[in-house]
């Protein structure tokens, strides 16, 4: 069997040493399972099919490289590995934050609310990353996914239906829309938010049938759809033909 290109005979002693240093750099030797030996002690020879002795820079009788370089090379390798993954993680995380921010801004633009009474939505803008503390009512995880959204008491009075960009935030775990004036039915697309554990729709002005799709939120621990206003104005939420076996 032909040897791999980087093991081809005739590469030369210098290239062979580079290969050997690379192998040592990764913390192993061709004589796997054998300890490094002191200078002057001949290392066990290793035979590779199709490779002449000395082809990889270890001539007969040559002593192996001193292991004093191994700790330093290991530190360099670990540092390079850390830098590579830090840059990659930062780039990926930055893209996630940007995507989440665009969804939130589209959500803000679609909602109808009284700016003078808003204490959260009015602070959402494209000049600040959405995971910064100045984006009030927004909580993110370490990767930049939005996992919490609190829009309670924002005087929202429309613009929330099944086309809402809120349903693209599929990492949401906590959602609070309480104390608003939606004056509409609860959208059925809540079933897109499969990671929800807490959903508060109390006193939010919702009316009509409670969508059966909410029953598919298997991780949901708390659901609050209580509403005094809906009874006072004669438009209570309804729970009709709600078949949990379906």
N, C-alpha and C positions, 0 to 999 in steps of 0.2 A: 504494500500500500504506500502511495506517495506521501511524503511528509508534508504537513501544512507549509504554506509559503514562508512563514516566518521562522521555520525550522529547516529550510532548504540548505544543503551543504554548500559551502563556499560563501556564506554570508560574511564570514570574517570574525576575527577574535573580538574586535571592538563592538560589533553588533551583538555578538553573543553575550558579552558582558552586560550590555544594555538589557538584553532579555533576562539574564540572570538577576540583575538588580530589580527589574520589574517584578519578577517572581518573588524575590525576597521582600520587596515593597509590600506585596499582598500577604506576606506572612507565611509563605510556605516554600518548600524546596522540592526539586524533582525527586529527591530521595525522601518522599513523604513518610512521616513517622520517625525519621532520624533527627537527632539533635544537631545543632550547629557545632562545629568542632573548632578547636583553637588553631591559630596559624601554625603551619608546619605539619599538621596532621592531614594525611590524604583522605579525601572524602570518598565514600563508596561510589563506584561508577554506575551509571544508569544507561542501559541500552535502549535506543529508540529505533524502530524499524526504518531502514532507509536513510539513517543519519549516521555519518561518519564520526568517529571520535574527534572531539575538538570543534565540531561544526557549530555548536552553540556557545563557543567561547570557554569551554572547560577542557583544557588540554590534559592528556594523561599526566598525572602527577601534580597537576596544579591544585593549589589549596583554595578552598572556598572563600568567599568574601566574609570579612569579619562581621559578626553580628552586632557590633557596637553602633552600626548605622541604622539598625532596624527600628529602635524607638523613635529616632528622629524622622525617618521616612514614614513611620506609622502616624506620627503627629501631622506631617504634611498631608498624607492621604486623607486622614480624618477631617482636616481643615478644608481641603478641597471638596470633599464629599458634602460637608456641612454648607459651604458656600453655594454649591450647585443646587442643593435642595432648598436652601433659603430663598434663592433667587426664583426658583421654579414656584415655590409656595406663594411668594409675594405676588408673582405675576398672575397666578391662578386666582388667588384671593382677591386681587384688585379687580379682575374681570367679573367675579361673582358680585362684589359690592356694586360695581357699575350697573350690572344687569338688574339687581334688586332695586337700586336707586331709580332707574328708569321706570320700573313697574310702579313704584310708590308715587313718583311724580305724575304718571298717567292717572293713577287712582285719585290723587289730589285734584287734578284738573277736571276729572269727571264728576266729582262730588259738588253738590250745591250746599254751601255753608255760609254762615254769617262771619265775615272776616273780623269784625269788631268784637265778636264774642269768642273767637277761636284762641286757644292757648297752645295748640300743637301744630295743626296743619299750616298755619301762617308762617311757621319757622322752617318748613320744608322747602329747600331750594337746591339748585344744581351746583352751587358754588361750594357746598360742604358735603362730604361723604355721609351717606345716610346712617352709618353706624356711629357717627360722632354724637356726643351727648346733646348737641344743639338740635338734633332732629328729635324733638320731644315725642314721646309715645312710641318710639321704635326701639326694639332690642334685637341685637344680633348675636350669633355664635362666633367662635373664633375664626371660622372660615369666611364670615361675612354674610351668611344667610340670615334673612330676617326671620326670627323665631317668635317674636312678641310684638303685638300691635294694640295700642290702647288709644282709641278714638272716642272715648266716652265723653259726654258733655261738650261736644263740638258744634252743637246746633246744626247738624247736618239734616237737610230737609229734602234731599232727592239725589238722583244720579247714581243710585246703587241698585244694580240688577245683575242678571246672569252674565252680562258682558263685562263686568267690572274686572279691572286688573288685579284686584285683591285676590282673585282665585288663581292667579299665577304664582303666588307666594306659597309654594307647596311645602315649605319647611316650617310654616307657622305652627306653633304649639299653643300659644295664648292669644286670644282675640277678644277684645272688649269694645262693643259698639253701643253700650248702654247709654241711656239718657240723651237720645237724639230724637229727631222728628222725621223719620224716613217716609212715613205715610205710604207704605207699599207692602207687598207680600215679601216674606222671607225668600230670598233666591234659593233655587234648588241646587245650585252648584257648590254649596258648602261641602258636598261629598268629595270635592277635589282636594280639600284640605285634610288629608288623611292622618296627619300628625297632630291634629288638634287634641289637646287634653283639657282645655278650658275655653268655653264659649259663652259669652255674656251678651244677650240681646234684650235684656230687661229694660222696660220703659223707653224703648227706642222707636216707638211709633209704628211698629210692624203690625200688620193685620192679615186676616184671611187664613187660609189653610197652612198649617205647619208642614213643610215638605217632608215626605217620607225618607228622602235621601239623607237626612240628618242621622237616621238610624244606622247608616253604614259607617259612621265615624267610630270605629271600634276602640280607639284609644281615648275617647272622650271620657273624662272623669266628672267634670262639672258642666252642666248646661242650665242656664238661667234664661227663661223666656217669660218671666213674670212681667205683668204690665197692668197697672191700675188705670192709666189713661185710656187704654183701649176699651175698658168696660165703661168708663165715664162717658165716652163719646159713642158708645154703642157699636164699636167695631172690634170686638175681641178676636184674639187668635183662636183658631179652630183646630181640633184634632179629630178629624172624621175619616173613616175608612182607613185607619192606620194599621195595616197588617204587617206585623213584625216578622211573620213567617214567609213573606213574599221574597 
